[in-house]
Amino acid sequence: MTRGAPKPPSCPLGRLHTTRVGAREAAKRGRTETGVIVIFPDMLKDDLEREFVNRIADREYGATAGSGRRGR
């Protein structure tokens, strides 16, 4: 390493930087290994699918400020 050059991350989390493709691969692996499902917004093809997912999220986590619905 040359003098004055930036140091590499000393924290092990620095190596966990992911890309969009990496996130999708991690989501696929998570589904296979643990049964956890990750849904990216571009996976939802129409308003019906989007509303379905939003209602589940509102029920489980409470409504968000932009959902237009109150938490149940």
CHARMM-style PDB file with segment names, atoms N, HN, CA, C and O in Angstrom:
ATOM      1  N   MET     1       0.844  -1.168   0.000  1.00  0.00      PROA
ATOM      2  CA  MET     1       0.000   0.000   0.000  1.00  0.00      PROA
ATOM      3  C   MET     1       0.892   1.234   0.000  1.00  0.00      PROA
ATOM      4  O   MET     1       1.875   1.303   0.738  1.00  0.00      PROA
ATOM      5  N   THR     2       0.540   2.201  -0.831  1.00  0.00      PROA
ATOM      6  HN  THR     2      -0.258   2.144  -1.430  1.00  0.00      PROA
ATOM      7  CA  THR     2       1.343   3.413  -0.889  1.00  0.00      PROA
ATOM      8  C   THR     2       0.907   4.393   0.189  1.00  0.00      PROA
ATOM      9  O   THR     2      -0.235   4.384   0.648  1.00  0.00      PROA
ATOM     10  N   ARG     3       1.826   5.210   0.566  1.00  0.00      PROA
ATOM     11  HN  ARG     3       2.755   5.217   0.193  1.00  0.00      PROA
ATOM     12  CA  ARG     3       1.556   6.198   1.611  1.00  0.00      PROA
ATOM     13  C   ARG     3       0.529   7.215   1.114  1.00  0.00      PROA
ATOM     14  O   ARG     3       0.655   7.726   0.001  1.00  0.00      PROA
ATOM     15  N   GLY     4      -0.489   7.513   1.933  1.00  0.00      PROA
ATOM     16  HN  GLY     4      -0.591   7.097   2.837  1.00  0.00      PROA
ATOM     17  CA  GLY     4      -1.511   8.481   1.580  1.00  0.00      PROA
ATOM     18  C   GLY     4      -2.686   7.902   0.803  1.00  0.00      PROA
ATOM     19  O   GLY     4      -3.682   8.591   0.584  1.00  0.00      PROA
ATOM     20  N   ALA     5      -2.582   6.649   0.387  1.00  0.00      PROA
ATOM     21  HN  ALA     5      -1.773   6.089   0.566  1.00  0.00      PROA
ATOM     22  CA  ALA     5      -3.682   6.022  -0.355  1.00  0.00      PROA
ATOM     23  C   ALA     5      -4.787   5.617   0.620  1.00  0.00      PROA
ATOM     24  O   ALA     5      -4.509   5.352   1.790  1.00  0.00      PROA
ATOM     25  N   PRO     6      -6.036   5.568   0.152  1.00  0.00      PROA
ATOM     26  CA  PRO     6      -7.122   5.158   1.043  1.00  0.00      PROA
ATOM     27  C   PRO     6      -6.920   3.726   1.536  1.00  0.00      PROA
ATOM     28  O   PRO     6      -6.425   2.863   0.811  1.00  0.00      PROA
ATOM     29  N   LYS     7      -7.310   3.501   2.771  1.00  0.00      PROA
ATOM     30  HN  LYS     7      -7.712   4.202   3.361  1.00  0.00      PROA
ATOM     31  CA  LYS     7      -7.191   2.164   3.357  1.00  0.00      PROA
ATOM     32  C   LYS     7      -8.411   1.321   2.980  1.00  0.00      PROA
ATOM     33  O   LYS     7      -9.515   1.853   2.862  1.00  0.00      PROA
ATOM     34  N   PRO     8      -8.223   0.028   2.792  1.00  0.00      PROA
ATOM     35  CA  PRO     8      -9.382  -0.846   2.557  1.00  0.00      PROA
ATOM     36  C   PRO     8     -10.232  -0.915   3.823  1.00  0.00      PROA
ATOM     37  O   PRO     8      -9.729  -0.650   4.915  1.00  0.00      PROA
ATOM     38  N   PRO     9     -11.508  -1.267   3.695  1.00  0.00      PROA
ATOM     39  CA  PRO     9     -12.358  -1.341   4.887  1.00  0.00      PROA
ATOM     40  C   PRO     9     -11.806  -2.324   5.906  1.00  0.00      PROA
ATOM     41  O   PRO     9     -11.416  -3.437   5.553  1.00  0.00      PROA
ATOM     42  N   SER    10     -11.772  -1.915   7.174  1.00  0.00      PROA
ATOM     43  HN  SER    10     -12.088  -1.011   7.461  1.00  0.00      PROA
ATOM     44  CA  SER    10     -11.297  -2.813   8.211  1.00  0.00      PROA
ATOM     45  C   SER    10     -12.447  -3.616   8.811  1.00  0.00      PROA
ATOM     46  O   SER    10     -12.227  -4.637   9.463  1.00  0.00      PROA
ATOM     47  N   CYS    11     -13.664  -3.154   8.588  1.00  0.00      PROA
ATOM     48  HN  CYS    11     -13.843  -2.324   8.059  1.00  0.00      PROA
ATOM     49  CA  CYS    11     -14.848  -3.849   9.086  1.00  0.00      PROA
ATOM     50  C   CYS    11     -15.221  -4.961   8.105  1.00  0.00      PROA
ATOM     51  O   CYS    11     -15.209  -4.733   6.895  1.00  0.00      PROA
ATOM     52  N   PRO    12     -15.550  -6.152   8.596  1.00  0.00      PROA
ATOM     53  CA  PRO    12     -15.909  -7.238   7.682  1.00  0.00      PROA
ATOM     54  C   PRO    12     -17.178  -6.942   6.886  1.00  0.00      PROA
ATOM     55  O   PRO    12     -17.399  -7.566   5.848  1.00  0.00      PROA
ATOM     56  N   LEU    13     -18.015  -6.014   7.339  1.00  0.00      PROA
ATOM     57  HN  LEU    13     -17.835  -5.507   8.182  1.00  0.00      PROA
ATOM     58  CA  LEU    13     -19.232  -5.688   6.592  1.00  0.00      PROA
ATOM     59  C   LEU    13     -18.919  -4.975   5.285  1.00  0.00      PROA
ATOM     60  O   LEU    13     -19.756  -4.948   4.384  1.00  0.00      PROA
ATOM     61  N   GLY    14     -17.739  -4.403   5.168  1.00  0.00      PROA
ATOM     62  HN  GLY    14     -17.058  -4.425   5.900  1.00  0.00      PROA
ATOM     63  CA  GLY    14     -17.342  -3.733   3.939  1.00  0.00      PROA
ATOM     64  C   GLY    14     -17.320  -4.669   2.748  1.00  0.00      PROA
ATOM     65  O   GLY    14     -17.461  -4.223   1.609  1.00  0.00      PROA
ATOM     66  N   ARG    15     -17.149  -5.933   2.986  1.00  0.00      PROA
ATOM     67  HN  ARG    15     -17.034  -6.295   3.911  1.00  0.00      PROA
ATOM     68  CA  ARG    15     -17.119  -6.907   1.896  1.00  0.00      PROA
ATOM     69  C   ARG    15     -18.508  -7.327   1.460  1.00  0.00      PROA
ATOM     70  O   ARG    15     -18.648  -8.015   0.449  1.00  0.00      PROA
ATOM     71  N   LEU    16     -19.532  -6.938   2.188  1.00  0.00      PROA
ATOM     72  HN  LEU    16     -19.419  -6.379   3.010  1.00  0.00      PROA
ATOM     73  CA  LEU    16     -20.884  -7.391   1.894  1.00  0.00      PROA
ATOM     74  C   LEU    16     -21.650  -6.457   0.968  1.00  0.00      PROA
ATOM     75  O   LEU    16     -22.863  -6.594   0.809  1.00  0.00      PROA
ATOM     76  N   HSD    17     -20.959  -5.522   0.366  1.00  0.00      PROA
ATOM     77  HN  HSD    17     -19.974  -5.410   0.495  1.00  0.00      PROA
ATOM     78  CA  HSD    17     -21.606  -4.625  -0.587  1.00  0.00      PROA
ATOM     79  C   HSD    17     -22.216  -5.473  -1.698  1.00  0.00      PROA
ATOM     80  O   HSD    17     -21.562  -6.370  -2.230  1.00  0.00      PROA
ATOM     81  N   THR    18     -23.457  -5.190  -2.044  1.00  0.00      PROA
ATOM     82  HN  THR    18     -23.988  -4.461  -1.611  1.00  0.00      PROA
ATOM     83  CA  THR    18     -24.138  -6.016  -3.031  1.00  0.00      PROA
ATOM     84  C   THR    18     -24.585  -5.169  -4.211  1.00  0.00      PROA
ATOM     85  O   THR    18     -24.714  -3.949  -4.106  1.00  0.00      PROA
ATOM     86  N   THR    19     -24.814  -5.818  -5.309  1.00  0.00      PROA
ATOM     87  HN  THR    19     -24.709  -6.809  -5.395  1.00  0.00      PROA
ATOM     88  CA  THR    19     -25.353  -5.163  -6.495  1.00  0.00      PROA
ATOM     89  C   THR    19     -26.791  -5.610  -6.663  1.00  0.00      PROA
ATOM     90  O   THR    19     -27.262  -6.476  -5.927  1.00  0.00      PROA
ATOM     91  N   ARG    20     -27.487  -5.034  -7.617  1.00  0.00      PROA
ATOM     92  HN  ARG    20     -27.103  -4.330  -8.215  1.00  0.00      PROA
ATOM     93  CA  ARG    20     -28.881  -5.429  -7.859  1.00  0.00      PROA
ATOM     94  C   ARG    20     -28.963  -6.923  -8.189  1.00  0.00      PROA
ATOM     95  O   ARG    20     -29.844  -7.620  -7.685  1.00  0.00      PROA
ATOM     96  N   VAL    21     -28.061  -7.412  -9.022  1.00  0.00      PROA
ATOM     97  HN  VAL    21     -27.345  -6.847  -9.431  1.00  0.00      PROA
ATOM     98  CA  VAL    21     -28.046  -8.831  -9.359  1.00  0.00      PROA
ATOM     99  C   VAL    21     -27.727  -9.653  -8.117  1.00  0.00      PROA
ATOM    100  O   VAL    21     -28.320 -10.710  -7.901  1.00  0.00      PROA
ATOM    101  N   GLY    22     -26.793  -9.173  -7.300  1.00  0.00      PROA
ATOM    102  HN  GLY    22     -26.311  -8.314  -7.475  1.00  0.00      PROA
ATOM    103  CA  GLY    22     -26.445  -9.879  -6.075  1.00  0.00      PROA
ATOM    104  C   GLY    22     -27.616  -9.960  -5.121  1.00  0.00      PROA
ATOM    105  O   GLY    22     -27.803 -10.978  -4.455  1.00  0.00      PROA
ATOM    106  N   ALA    23     -28.407  -8.903  -5.043  1.00  0.00      PROA
ATOM    107  HN  ALA    23     -28.255  -8.075  -5.584  1.00  0.00      PROA
ATOM    108  CA  ALA    23     -29.579  -8.900  -4.169  1.00  0.00      PROA
ATOM    109  C   ALA    23     -30.600  -9.927  -4.646  1.00  0.00      PROA
ATOM    110  O   ALA    23     -31.200 -10.627  -3.830  1.00  0.00      PROA
ATOM    111  N   ARG    24     -30.798 -10.020  -5.927  1.00  0.00      PROA
ATOM    112  HN  ARG    24     -30.310  -9.452  -6.590  1.00  0.00      PROA
ATOM    113  CA  ARG    24     -31.756 -11.005  -6.467  1.00  0.00      PROA
ATOM    114  C   ARG    24     -31.274 -12.439  -6.239  1.00  0.00      PROA
ATOM    115  O   ARG    24     -32.065 -13.329  -5.927  1.00  0.00      PROA
ATOM    116  N   GLU    25     -29.989 -12.645  -6.398  1.00  0.00      PROA
ATOM    117  HN  GLU    25     -29.347 -11.922  -6.652  1.00  0.00      PROA
ATOM    118  CA  GLU    25     -29.440 -13.980  -6.132  1.00  0.00      PROA
ATOM    119  C   GLU    25     -29.566 -14.325  -4.652  1.00  0.00      PROA
ATOM    120  O   GLU    25     -29.894 -15.459  -4.303  1.00  0.00      PROA
ATOM    121  N   ALA    26     -29.306 -13.347  -3.778  1.00  0.00      PROA
ATOM    122  HN  ALA    26     -29.040 -12.426  -4.061  1.00  0.00      PROA
ATOM    123  CA  ALA    26     -29.449 -13.571  -2.343  1.00  0.00      PROA
ATOM    124  C   ALA    26     -30.904 -13.868  -1.997  1.00  0.00      PROA
ATOM    125  O   ALA    26     -31.178 -14.720  -1.152  1.00  0.00      PROA
ATOM    126  N   ALA    27     -31.837 -13.173  -2.641  1.00  0.00      PROA
ATOM    127  HN  ALA    27     -31.614 -12.481  -3.328  1.00  0.00      PROA
ATOM    128  CA  ALA    27     -33.257 -13.415  -2.400  1.00  0.00      PROA
ATOM    129  C   ALA    27     -33.648 -14.828  -2.841  1.00  0.00      PROA
ATOM    130  O   ALA    27     -34.402 -15.515  -2.153  1.00  0.00      PROA
ATOM    131  N   LYS    28     -33.136 -15.245  -3.977  1.00  0.00      PROA
ATOM    132  HN  LYS    28     -32.523 -14.687  -4.536  1.00  0.00      PROA
ATOM    133  CA  LYS    28     -33.427 -16.596  -4.482  1.00  0.00      PROA
ATOM    134  C   LYS    28     -32.863 -17.660  -3.540  1.00  0.00      PROA
ATOM    135  O   LYS    28     -33.524 -18.656  -3.243  1.00  0.00      PROA
ATOM    136  N   ARG    29     -31.643 -17.437  -3.078  1.00  0.00      PROA
ATOM    137  HN  ARG    29     -31.106 -16.629  -3.319  1.00  0.00      PROA
ATOM    138  CA  ARG    29     -31.011 -18.377  -2.151  1.00  0.00      PROA
ATOM    139  C   ARG    29     -31.762 -18.412  -0.821  1.00  0.00      PROA
ATOM    140  O   ARG    29     -31.934 -19.475  -0.224  1.00  0.00      PROA
ATOM    141  N   GLY    30     -32.209 -17.237  -0.363  1.00  0.00      PROA
ATOM    142  HN  GLY    30     -32.070 -16.374  -0.848  1.00  0.00      PROA
ATOM    143  CA  GLY    30     -32.974 -17.176   0.878  1.00  0.00      PROA
ATOM    144  C   GLY    30     -34.276 -17.938   0.787  1.00  0.00      PROA
ATOM    145  O   GLY    30     -34.670 -18.612   1.739  1.00  0.00      PROA
ATOM    146  N   ARG    31     -34.949 -17.841  -0.344  1.00  0.00      PROA
ATOM    147  HN  ARG    31     -34.629 -17.294  -1.118  1.00  0.00      PROA
ATOM    148  CA  ARG    31     -36.204 -18.580  -0.551  1.00  0.00      PROA
ATOM    149  C   ARG    31     -35.947 -20.082  -0.476  1.00  0.00      PROA
ATOM    150  O   ARG    31     -36.707 -20.827   0.141  1.00  0.00      PROA
ATOM    151  N   THR    32     -34.878 -20.503  -1.106  1.00  0.00      PROA
ATOM    152  HN  THR    32     -34.260 -19.897  -1.607  1.00  0.00      PROA
ATOM    153  CA  THR    32     -34.542 -21.930  -1.123  1.00  0.00      PROA
ATOM    154  C   THR    32     -34.133 -22.435   0.252  1.00  0.00      PROA
ATOM    155  O   THR    32     -34.557 -23.509   0.678  1.00  0.00      PROA
ATOM    156  N   GLU    33     -33.309 -21.656   0.945  1.00  0.00      PROA
ATOM    157  HN  GLU    33     -32.965 -20.783   0.599  1.00  0.00      PROA
ATOM    158  CA  GLU    33     -32.738 -22.117   2.211  1.00  0.00      PROA
ATOM    159  C   GLU    33     -33.644 -21.891   3.419  1.00  0.00      PROA
ATOM    160  O   GLU    33     -33.665 -22.713   4.335  1.00  0.00      PROA
ATOM    161  N   THR    34     -34.393 -20.789   3.432  1.00  0.00      PROA
ATOM    162  HN  THR    34     -34.376 -20.121   2.688  1.00  0.00      PROA
ATOM    163  CA  THR    34     -35.157 -20.450   4.633  1.00  0.00      PROA
ATOM    164  C   THR    34     -36.650 -20.278   4.413  1.00  0.00      PROA
ATOM    165  O   THR    34     -37.415 -20.219   5.376  1.00  0.00      PROA
ATOM    166  N   GLY    35     -37.076 -20.197   3.153  1.00  0.00      PROA
ATOM    167  HN  GLY    35     -36.455 -20.245   2.370  1.00  0.00      PROA
ATOM    168  CA  GLY    35     -38.490 -19.988   2.875  1.00  0.00      PROA
ATOM    169  C   GLY    35     -38.910 -18.529   2.924  1.00  0.00      PROA
ATOM    170  O   GLY    35     -40.098 -18.227   2.804  1.00  0.00      PROA
ATOM    171  N   VAL    36     -37.957 -17.615   3.099  1.00  0.00      PROA
ATOM    172  HN  VAL    36     -36.993 -17.860   3.197  1.00  0.00      PROA
ATOM    173  CA  VAL    36     -38.264 -16.184   3.120  1.00  0.00      PROA
ATOM    174  C   VAL    36     -38.415 -15.703   1.688  1.00  0.00      PROA
ATOM    175  O   VAL    36     -37.581 -16.003   0.834  1.00  0.00      PROA
ATOM    176  N   ILE    37     -39.480 -14.957   1.429  1.00  0.00      PROA
ATOM    177  HN  ILE    37     -40.157 -14.714   2.123  1.00  0.00      PROA
ATOM    178  CA  ILE    37     -39.743 -14.453   0.090  1.00  0.00      PROA
ATOM    179  C   ILE    37     -39.456 -12.953   0.056  1.00  0.00      PROA
ATOM    180  O   ILE    37     -39.933 -12.201   0.906  1.00  0.00      PROA
ATOM    181  N   VAL    38     -38.682 -12.531  -0.924  1.00  0.00      PROA
ATOM    182  HN  VAL    38     -38.294 -13.141  -1.615  1.00  0.00      PROA
ATOM    183  CA  VAL    38     -38.408 -11.107  -1.159  1.00  0.00      PROA
ATOM    184  C   VAL    38     -39.082 -10.742  -2.466  1.00  0.00      PROA
ATOM    185  O   VAL    38     -38.884 -11.405  -3.483  1.00  0.00      PROA
ATOM    186  N   ILE    39     -39.886  -9.677  -2.435  1.00  0.00      PROA
ATOM    187  HN  ILE    39     -40.047  -9.138  -1.609  1.00  0.00      PROA
ATOM    188  CA  ILE    39     -40.571  -9.227  -3.646  1.00  0.00      PROA
ATOM    189  C   ILE    39     -40.042  -7.845  -4.000  1.00  0.00      PROA
ATOM    190  O   ILE    39     -40.206  -6.898  -3.232  1.00  0.00      PROA
ATOM    191  N   PHE    40     -39.412  -7.731  -5.153  1.00  0.00      PROA
ATOM    192  HN  PHE    40     -39.279  -8.501  -5.777  1.00  0.00      PROA
ATOM    193  CA  PHE    40     -38.933  -6.455  -5.645  1.00  0.00      PROA
ATOM    194  C   PHE    40     -40.078  -5.754  -6.369  1.00  0.00      PROA
ATOM    195  O   PHE    40     -40.896  -6.422  -7.000  1.00  0.00      PROA
ATOM    196  N   PRO    41     -40.157  -4.438  -6.297  1.00  0.00      PROA
ATOM    197  CA  PRO    41     -41.280  -3.721  -6.912  1.00  0.00      PROA
ATOM    198  C   PRO    41     -41.486  -4.032  -8.383  1.00  0.00      PROA
ATOM    199  O   PRO    41     -42.627  -4.067  -8.844  1.00  0.00      PROA
ATOM    200  N   ASP    42     -40.426  -4.256  -9.129  1.00  0.00      PROA
ATOM    201  HN  ASP    42     -39.499  -4.227  -8.755  1.00  0.00      PROA
ATOM    202  CA  ASP    42     -40.606  -4.521 -10.558  1.00  0.00      PROA
ATOM    203  C   ASP    42     -41.125  -5.934 -10.848  1.00  0.00      PROA
ATOM    204  O   ASP    42     -41.405  -6.261 -12.002  1.00  0.00      PROA
ATOM    205  N   MET    43     -41.256  -6.761  -9.829  1.00  0.00      PROA
ATOM    206  HN  MET    43     -41.029  -6.496  -8.892  1.00  0.00      PROA
ATOM    207  CA  MET    43     -41.853  -8.092 -10.000  1.00  0.00      PROA
ATOM    208  C   MET    43     -43.382  -8.021 -10.070  1.00  0.00      PROA
ATOM    209  O   MET    43     -44.028  -8.930 -10.592  1.00  0.00      PROA
ATOM    210  N   LEU    44     -43.949  -6.943  -9.547  1.00  0.00      PROA
ATOM    211  HN  LEU    44     -43.424  -6.205  -9.124  1.00  0.00      PROA
ATOM    212  CA  LEU    44     -45.400  -6.790  -9.514  1.00  0.00      PROA
ATOM    213  C   LEU    44     -45.856  -6.252 -10.862  1.00  0.00      PROA
ATOM    214  O   LEU    44     -45.489  -5.145 -11.256  1.00  0.00      PROA
ATOM    215  N   LYS    45     -46.657  -7.041 -11.563  1.00  0.00      PROA
ATOM    216  HN  LYS    45     -46.956  -7.941 -11.243  1.00  0.00      PROA
ATOM    217  CA  LYS    45     -46.991  -6.730 -12.949  1.00  0.00      PROA
ATOM    218  C   LYS    45     -48.194  -5.806 -13.115  1.00  0.00      PROA
ATOM    219  O   LYS    45     -48.315  -5.140 -14.143  1.00  0.00      PROA
ATOM    220  N   ASP    46     -49.080  -5.752 -12.131  1.00  0.00      PROA
ATOM    221  HN  ASP    46     -48.981  -6.293 -11.296  1.00  0.00      PROA
ATOM    222  CA  ASP    46     -50.252  -4.901 -12.288  1.00  0.00      PROA
ATOM    223  C   ASP    46     -50.731  -4.396 -10.929  1.00  0.00      PROA
ATOM    224  O   ASP    46     -50.187  -4.763  -9.887  1.00  0.00      PROA
ATOM    225  N   ASP    47     -51.752  -3.554 -10.961  1.00  0.00      PROA
ATOM    226  HN  ASP    47     -52.193  -3.257 -11.807  1.00  0.00      PROA
ATOM    227  CA  ASP    47     -52.270  -2.947  -9.733  1.00  0.00      PROA
ATOM    228  C   ASP    47     -52.853  -3.980  -8.778  1.00  0.00      PROA
ATOM    229  O   ASP    47     -52.773  -3.804  -7.562  1.00  0.00      PROA
ATOM    230  N   LEU    48     -53.433  -5.046  -9.299  1.00  0.00      PROA
ATOM    231  HN  LEU    48     -53.498  -5.189 -10.286  1.00  0.00      PROA
ATOM    232  CA  LEU    48     -54.012  -6.087  -8.446  1.00  0.00      PROA
ATOM    233  C   LEU    48     -52.927  -6.758  -7.593  1.00  0.00      PROA
ATOM    234  O   LEU    48     -53.105  -6.929  -6.387  1.00  0.00      PROA
ATOM    235  N   GLU    49     -51.822  -7.132  -8.206  1.00  0.00      PROA
ATOM    236  HN  GLU    49     -51.677  -6.993  -9.186  1.00  0.00      PROA
ATOM    237  CA  GLU    49     -50.716  -7.745  -7.457  1.00  0.00      PROA
ATOM    238  C   GLU    49     -50.153  -6.763  -6.437  1.00  0.00      PROA
ATOM    239  O   GLU    49     -49.879  -7.137  -5.297  1.00  0.00      PROA
ATOM    240  N   ARG    50     -49.980  -5.512  -6.845  1.00  0.00      PROA
ATOM    241  HN  ARG    50     -50.202  -5.208  -7.771  1.00  0.00      PROA
ATOM    242  CA  ARG    50     -49.432  -4.485  -5.954  1.00  0.00      PROA
ATOM    243  C   ARG    50     -50.341  -4.281  -4.741  1.00  0.00      PROA
ATOM    244  O   ARG    50     -49.856  -4.193  -3.613  1.00  0.00      PROA
ATOM    245  N   GLU    51     -51.654  -4.205  -4.965  1.00  0.00      PROA
ATOM    246  HN  GLU    51     -52.048  -4.277  -5.881  1.00  0.00      PROA
ATOM    247  CA  GLU    51     -52.600  -4.022  -3.873  1.00  0.00      PROA
ATOM    248  C   GLU    51     -52.595  -5.226  -2.930  1.00  0.00      PROA
ATOM    249  O   GLU    51     -52.660  -5.059  -1.712  1.00  0.00      PROA
ATOM    250  N   PHE    52     -52.518  -6.424  -3.481  1.00  0.00      PROA
ATOM    251  HN  PHE    52     -52.465  -6.559  -4.470  1.00  0.00      PROA
ATOM    252  CA  PHE    52     -52.474  -7.649  -2.691  1.00  0.00      PROA
ATOM    253  C   PHE    52     -51.278  -7.640  -1.734  1.00  0.00      PROA
ATOM    254  O   PHE    52     -51.425  -7.910  -0.542  1.00  0.00      PROA
ATOM    255  N   VAL    53     -50.103  -7.328  -2.267  1.00  0.00      PROA
ATOM    256  HN  VAL    53     -49.984  -7.108  -3.235  1.00  0.00      PROA
ATOM    257  CA  VAL    53     -48.891  -7.299  -1.451  1.00  0.00      PROA
ATOM    258  C   VAL    53     -48.965  -6.173  -0.421  1.00  0.00      PROA
ATOM    259  O   VAL    53     -48.571  -6.360   0.731  1.00  0.00      PROA
ATOM    260  N   ASN    54     -49.464  -5.012  -0.826  1.00  0.00      PROA
ATOM    261  HN  ASN    54     -49.784  -4.860  -1.761  1.00  0.00      PROA
ATOM    262  CA  ASN    54     -49.583  -3.891   0.108  1.00  0.00      PROA
ATOM    263  C   ASN    54     -50.528  -4.204   1.257  1.00  0.00      PROA
ATOM    264  O   ASN    54     -50.260  -3.804   2.390  1.00  0.00      PROA
ATOM    265  N   ARG    55     -51.614  -4.898   1.003  1.00  0.00      PROA
ATOM    266  HN  ARG    55     -51.833  -5.223   0.083  1.00  0.00      PROA
ATOM    267  CA  ARG    55     -52.546  -5.245   2.081  1.00  0.00      PROA
ATOM    268  C   ARG    55     -51.912  -6.202   3.083  1.00  0.00      PROA
ATOM    269  O   ARG    55     -52.119  -6.070   4.289  1.00  0.00      PROA
ATOM    270  N   ILE    56     -51.144  -7.161   2.588  1.00  0.00      PROA
ATOM    271  HN  ILE    56     -50.975  -7.269   1.608  1.00  0.00      PROA
ATOM    272  CA  ILE    56     -50.437  -8.070   3.493  1.00  0.00      PROA
ATOM    273  C   ILE    56     -49.424  -7.294   4.324  1.00  0.00      PROA
ATOM    274  O   ILE    56     -49.338  -7.485   5.537  1.00  0.00      PROA
ATOM    275  N   ALA    57     -48.659  -6.421   3.681  1.00  0.00      PROA
ATOM    276  HN  ALA    57     -48.729  -6.265   2.695  1.00  0.00      PROA
ATOM    277  CA  ALA    57     -47.654  -5.630   4.395  1.00  0.00      PROA
ATOM    278  C   ALA    57     -48.317  -4.720   5.432  1.00  0.00      PROA
ATOM    279  O   ALA    57     -47.822  -4.596   6.552  1.00  0.00      PROA
ATOM    280  N   ASP    58     -49.425  -4.088   5.069  1.00  0.00      PROA
ATOM    281  HN  ASP    58     -49.827  -4.188   4.160  1.00  0.00      PROA
ATOM    282  CA  ASP    58     -50.139  -3.226   6.016  1.00  0.00      PROA
ATOM    283  C   ASP    58     -50.633  -4.025   7.219  1.00  0.00      PROA
ATOM    284  O   ASP    58     -50.547  -3.564   8.357  1.00  0.00      PROA
ATOM    285  N   ARG    59     -51.141  -5.202   6.967  1.00  0.00      PROA
ATOM    286  HN  ARG    59     -51.211  -5.577   6.042  1.00  0.00      PROA
ATOM    287  CA  ARG    59     -51.643  -6.040   8.053  1.00  0.00      PROA
ATOM    288  C   ARG    59     -50.522  -6.449   8.996  1.00  0.00      PROA
ATOM    289  O   ARG    59     -50.693  -6.422  10.215  1.00  0.00      PROA
ATOM    290  N   GLU    60     -49.398  -6.820   8.450  1.00  0.00      PROA
ATOM    291  HN  GLU    60     -49.259  -6.842   7.460  1.00  0.00      PROA
ATOM    292  CA  GLU    60     -48.298  -7.339   9.259  1.00  0.00      PROA
ATOM    293  C   GLU    60     -47.457  -6.250   9.912  1.00  0.00      PROA
ATOM    294  O   GLU    60     -47.013  -6.407  11.049  1.00  0.00      PROA
ATOM    295  N   TYR    61     -47.235  -5.147   9.199  1.00  0.00      PROA
ATOM    296  HN  TYR    61     -47.595  -5.020   8.275  1.00  0.00      PROA
ATOM    297  CA  TYR    61     -46.288  -4.142   9.673  1.00  0.00      PROA
ATOM    298  C   TYR    61     -46.924  -2.786   9.953  1.00  0.00      PROA
ATOM    299  O   TYR    61     -46.243  -1.881  10.435  1.00  0.00      PROA
ATOM    300  N   GLY    62     -48.206  -2.625   9.663  1.00  0.00      PROA
ATOM    301  HN  GLY    62     -48.759  -3.360   9.272  1.00  0.00      PROA
ATOM    302  CA  GLY    62     -48.872  -1.338   9.820  1.00  0.00      PROA
ATOM    303  C   GLY    62     -48.782  -0.546   8.530  1.00  0.00      PROA
ATOM    304  O   GLY    62     -47.875  -0.743   7.723  1.00  0.00      PROA
ATOM    305  N   ALA    63     -49.726   0.342   8.353  1.00  0.00      PROA
ATOM    306  HN  ALA    63     -50.463   0.503   9.009  1.00  0.00      PROA
ATOM    307  CA  ALA    63     -49.775   1.140   7.128  1.00  0.00      PROA
ATOM    308  C   ALA    63     -48.634   2.145   7.109  1.00  0.00      PROA
ATOM    309  O   ALA    63     -48.226   2.663   8.148  1.00  0.00      PROA
ATOM    310  N   THR    64     -48.130   2.408   5.922  1.00  0.00      PROA
ATOM    311  HN  THR    64     -48.462   1.987   5.078  1.00  0.00      PROA
ATOM    312  CA  THR    64     -47.097   3.428   5.742  1.00  0.00      PROA
ATOM    313  C   THR    64     -47.777   4.762   5.457  1.00  0.00      PROA
ATOM    314  O   THR    64     -48.974   4.813   5.177  1.00  0.00      PROA
ATOM    315  N   ALA    65     -47.011   5.822   5.529  1.00  0.00      PROA
ATOM    316  HN  ALA    65     -46.038   5.781   5.756  1.00  0.00      PROA
ATOM    317  CA  ALA    65     -47.574   7.163   5.298  1.00  0.00      PROA
ATOM    318  C   ALA    65     -48.146   7.281   3.888  1.00  0.00      PROA
ATOM    319  O   ALA    65     -49.136   7.987   3.692  1.00  0.00      PROA
ATOM    320  N   GLY    66     -47.555   6.615   2.906  1.00  0.00      PROA
ATOM    321  HN  GLY    66     -46.751   6.042   3.064  1.00  0.00      PROA
ATOM    322  CA  GLY    66     -48.016   6.723   1.533  1.00  0.00      PROA
ATOM    323  C   GLY    66     -49.073   5.730   1.120  1.00  0.00      PROA
ATOM    324  O   GLY    66     -49.517   5.761  -0.028  1.00  0.00      PROA
ATOM    325  N   SER    67     -49.500   4.843   2.015  1.00  0.00      PROA
ATOM    326  HN  SER    67     -49.140   4.818   2.947  1.00  0.00      PROA
ATOM    327  CA  SER    67     -50.445   3.805   1.604  1.00  0.00      PROA
ATOM    328  C   SER    67     -51.881   4.295   1.570  1.00  0.00      PROA
ATOM    329  O   SER    67     -52.722   3.679   0.914  1.00  0.00      PROA
ATOM    330  N   GLY    68     -52.184   5.388   2.258  1.00  0.00      PROA
ATOM    331  HN  GLY    68     -51.501   5.888   2.790  1.00  0.00      PROA
ATOM    332  CA  GLY    68     -53.542   5.895   2.267  1.00  0.00      PROA
ATOM    333  C   GLY    68     -54.482   5.125   3.170  1.00  0.00      PROA
ATOM    334  O   GLY    68     -55.687   5.380   3.176  1.00  0.00      PROA
ATOM    335  N   ARG    69     -53.949   4.189   3.931  1.00  0.00      PROA
ATOM    336  HN  ARG    69     -52.970   3.982   3.926  1.00  0.00      PROA
ATOM    337  CA  ARG    69     -54.772   3.377   4.820  1.00  0.00      PROA
ATOM    338  C   ARG    69     -54.210   3.465   6.224  1.00  0.00      PROA
ATOM    339  O   ARG    69     -53.012   3.679   6.410  1.00  0.00      PROA
ATOM    340  N   ARG    70     -55.056   3.306   7.189  1.00  0.00      PROA
ATOM    341  HN  ARG    70     -56.029   3.132   7.038  1.00  0.00      PROA
ATOM    342  CA  ARG    70     -54.590   3.281   8.590  1.00  0.00      PROA
ATOM    343  C   ARG    70     -54.210   1.871   8.976  1.00  0.00      PROA
ATOM    344  O   ARG    70     -54.775   0.905   8.464  1.00  0.00      PROA
ATOM    345  N   GLY    71     -53.239   1.748   9.889  1.00  0.00      PROA
ATOM    346  HN  GLY    71     -52.779   2.533  10.305  1.00  0.00      PROA
ATOM    347  CA  GLY    71     -52.850   0.424  10.386  1.00  0.00      PROA
ATOM    348  C   GLY    71     -54.000  -0.241  11.122  1.00  0.00      PROA
ATOM    349  O   GLY    71     -54.813   0.430  11.757  1.00  0.00      PROA
ATOM    350  N   ARG    72     -54.061  -1.537  11.035  1.00  0.00      PROA
ATOM    351  HN  ARG    72     -53.400  -2.082  10.520  1.00  0.00      PROA
ATOM    352  CA  ARG    72     -55.148  -2.288  11.680  1.00  0.00      PROA
ATOM    353  C   ARG    72     -54.677  -2.884  12.979  1.00  0.00      PROA
ATOM    354  OT1 ARG    72     -55.448  -3.552  13.667  1.00  0.00      PROA
TER     355      ARG     72
END
